[in-house]
Amino acid sequence: MPGERVHTGLSLLFPVYHLNGEIMKSVDYPKSDKGLFQKQHGMKNHPLYRTWTNIKTRCYNKNNKAYKNYGGRGINICDEWRMNFKAFHDYAIQLPHYGEIGMTLDRTNNDGNYEPDNLRWASRHIQAVNARLHCDNTTGYNGVNFRKDIKKYRSRIRVNNKLICLGSYMLPEDAYMARIKYILKHNLTEYL
């Protein structure tokens, strides 16, 4: 019966799912048998399985050091994927760039959830560009920081691991515009 709970008095509680994602029952398994849950879809060794478990850990485990940047900000994984690896897998493998060297899963909107239409395969470079502002950024602009020693706003950009200084300005808006002009001039539109 779906949702039926079977208790054996042992220590690990795992929901058991059918491949279609329906809960068949919850079973208390001994630690040595915890692999029974993972065998339901037969994909425990698929590279995306670790990605999926890491996403869930970042979003739901308050003891995980990355929790503050994910679950602590309200980011979670959609209900369809949270307890159904196969659904997550089937969506991720149909996205463009799946299987290409150097590509990993990324949220298009880094303030959004792990859900359909907010997931893509992207390079580390694209993911770094998509990152939110650093916690110590007081200007509100990517690539712009205030230099206390000269009392000016500095504009910088990192391209191919090379940090390029674009100048110092009295106003943060001017420093940001210098960065935008550089991006457009050098056709680096992924930085926008």
LUMPAVO-140227 format. One line per field, with one value per residue (C-alpha): residue number from 0; residue in one letter; y, x negated, z negated. Coordinates in pm, whole numbers, plus 50000, padded with zeros to 5 digits. Each point is the difference from the previous one (the first is absolute). Example, Ala and Ser with C-alpha at 12.3 -4.5 7.8 and 13.67 -1.06 7.14 Angstrom:
BEGIN
pos [0, 1]
code [A, S]
Y [49550, 50344]
X [48770, 49863]
Z [49220, 50066]
//
This chain:
BEGIN
pos [0, 1, 2, 3, 4, 5, 6, 7, 8, 9, 10, 11, 12, 13, 14, 15, 16, 17, 18, 19, 20, 21, 22, 23, 24, 25, 26, 27, 28, 29, 30, 31, 32, 33, 34, 35, 36, 37, 38, 39, 40, 41, 42, 43, 44, 45, 46, 47, 48, 49, 50, 51, 52, 53, 54, 55, 56, 57, 58, 59, 60, 61, 62, 63, 64, 65, 66, 67, 68, 69, 70, 71, 72, 73, 74, 75, 76, 77, 78, 79, 80, 81, 82, 83, 84, 85, 86, 87, 88, 89, 90, 91, 92, 93, 94, 95, 96, 97, 98, 99, 100, 101, 102, 103, 104, 105, 106, 107, 108, 109, 110, 111, 112, 113, 114, 115, 116, 117, 118, 119, 120, 121, 122, 123, 124, 125, 126, 127, 128, 129, 130, 131, 132, 133, 134, 135, 136, 137, 138, 139, 140, 141, 142, 143, 144, 145, 146, 147, 148, 149, 150, 151, 152, 153, 154, 155, 156, 157, 158, 159, 160, 161, 162, 163, 164, 165, 166, 167, 168, 169, 170, 171, 172, 173, 174, 175, 176, 177, 178, 179, 180, 181, 182, 183, 184, 185, 186, 187, 188, 189, 190, 191]
code [M, P, G, E, R, V, H, T, G, L, S, L, L, F, P, V, Y, H, L, N, G, E, I, M, K, S, V, D, Y, P, K, S, D, K, G, L, F, Q, K, Q, H, G, M, K, N, H, P, L, Y, R, T, W, T, N, I, K, T, R, C, Y, N, K, N, N, K, A, Y, K, N, Y, G, G, R, G, I, N, I, C, D, E, W, R, M, N, F, K, A, F, H, D, Y, A, I, Q, L, P, H, Y, G, E, I, G, M, T, L, D, R, T, N, N, D, G, N, Y, E, P, D, N, L, R, W, A, S, R, H, I, Q, A, V, N, A, R, L, H, C, D, N, T, T, G, Y, N, G, V, N, F, R, K, D, I, K, K, Y, R, S, R, I, R, V, N, N, K, L, I, C, L, G, S, Y, M, L, P, E, D, A, Y, M, A, R, I, K, Y, I, L, K, H, N, L, T, E, Y, L]
Y [50000, 50343, 50197, 49692, 50012, 49681, 50010, 49734, 50179, 50074, 50336, 50137, 50119, 50018, 50066, 49745, 50135, 49838, 50118, 50224, 50188, 49871, 49914, 49627, 49994, 50124, 49738, 50005, 49824, 49890, 50201, 49707, 49997, 50371, 49918, 49854, 50352, 50085, 49682, 50106, 50191, 49814, 50325, 50055, 50003, 50248, 50325, 50203, 49803, 50166, 50340, 49938, 49895, 50299, 50239, 49852, 50023, 50367, 50083, 49801, 49908, 50289, 49840, 50023, 50292, 50105, 50003, 50375, 50071, 49769, 49876, 50289, 50239, 49810, 49807, 49648, 49725, 49960, 49734, 49792, 49962, 50010, 49636, 49872, 49972, 49852, 50310, 50225, 49785, 49990, 50378, 50072, 49770, 50159, 50349, 50145, 49933, 49688, 49780, 50267, 50027, 50286, 50044, 49969, 50072, 50361, 50195, 50269, 50225, 49948, 50128, 49742, 49638, 49682, 49947, 49961, 50309, 50118, 49735, 49989, 49850, 50276, 50041, 50110, 50335, 50060, 49890, 50243, 50282, 49899, 50011, 50246, 50292, 49920, 50060, 50275, 50192, 50336, 50158, 49776, 49953, 49695, 50084, 50329, 50056, 50304, 50066, 50180, 50090, 50212, 50066, 49885, 49716, 49747, 49811, 49655, 49693, 49651, 49850, 49661, 50010, 50335, 50293, 50317, 50336, 50244, 50312, 50192, 50234, 50242, 49840, 49629, 50050, 50128, 49701, 49765, 50173, 49959, 49628, 49985, 50186, 49757, 49703, 50132, 50109, 49652, 49810, 49841, 50003, 49700, 50246, 50206]
X [50000, 49850, 49880, 50009, 49729, 49817, 49794, 49746, 49862, 49674, 49834, 50033, 50333, 50016, 50302, 50021, 50103, 50115, 49830, 50300, 49931, 50297, 49926, 50047, 49921, 49754, 49777, 49766, 49689, 49690, 49692, 49861, 50313, 50020, 49902, 50348, 50138, 49734, 50068, 50357, 49889, 49672, 49816, 49801, 49673, 50117, 49795, 50319, 50094, 49726, 50097, 50361, 49906, 49765, 50276, 50237, 49733, 49926, 50371, 50122, 49713, 49943, 49671, 49856, 49758, 50165, 50351, 49981, 49958, 50282, 50261, 49922, 50097, 50323, 49870, 50135, 50062, 50343, 50229, 49982, 49622, 49944, 50089, 49979, 49652, 50131, 50213, 49701, 49777, 50247, 50032, 49626, 49887, 50232, 49854, 49756, 49629, 50065, 49692, 49766, 49662, 49978, 50376, 50178, 50354, 50080, 50309, 50072, 50141, 49765, 50268, 50247, 50067, 49876, 50299, 50089, 49917, 49740, 49738, 49737, 49662, 49738, 49624, 49830, 49937, 50369, 50089, 49749, 50146, 50349, 49896, 50162, 49808, 49741, 50120, 49738, 50106, 50133, 50048, 50276, 49811, 49805, 49635, 50011, 49853, 49909, 49631, 49969, 49635, 50079, 50367, 50117, 50197, 49794, 50134, 49861, 50084, 49850, 49967, 49833, 49869, 49832, 50112, 50029, 50018, 50220, 49932, 50105, 50299, 50163, 50345, 50087, 50229, 49706, 49787, 50283, 50050, 49627, 50045, 50308, 49816, 49708, 50236, 50177, 49679, 49847, 50323, 50010, 50379, 50009, 49882, 50318]
Z [50000, 50094, 49701, 49776, 49736, 49908, 49681, 49923, 49694, 50173, 50045, 50355, 50143, 50380, 50220, 50279, 50341, 50316, 50323, 50072, 49675, 49800, 49638, 49955, 49626, 49742, 49852, 49702, 50138, 49814, 50097, 50195, 50219, 50082, 50360, 50051, 50046, 50255, 50198, 50074, 50311, 50059, 50069, 49680, 50197, 50262, 49980, 49954, 49688, 49797, 50143, 49894, 49647, 49965, 50108, 49742, 49729, 50075, 49998, 49699, 49766, 49758, 49893, 50353, 50037, 50328, 49849, 49923, 50374, 50111, 49753, 49769, 50281, 50066, 50302, 50029, 50253, 50157, 49856, 50319, 49971, 49625, 49944, 50357, 50147, 50323, 50069, 49929, 50221, 50290, 50001, 49965, 50282, 50255, 49945, 50257, 49931, 49787, 50003, 50140, 49830, 49751, 49961, 49667, 49886, 49919, 49901, 50260, 49729, 49707, 49761, 50133, 49910, 50160, 50228, 50367, 50210, 49744, 50068, 50275, 50080, 49985, 49984, 49677, 50164, 50074, 49647, 49850, 50208, 49883, 49633, 49764, 49853, 49735, 49645, 49953, 50314, 49881, 50343, 50133, 50330, 50116, 50059, 49808, 49655, 49792, 49935, 49666, 50060, 50307, 49917, 50342, 50154, 50193, 50300, 50081, 50203, 50008, 50348, 50054, 49642, 50064, 49782, 50207, 49821, 50190, 49796, 49690, 49985, 49759, 50039, 49993, 50300, 50208, 49899, 50095, 50336, 50075, 49942, 50225, 50279, 49976, 50013, 50309, 50175, 49956, 50071, 49654, 49981, 49764, 49730, 50030]
//
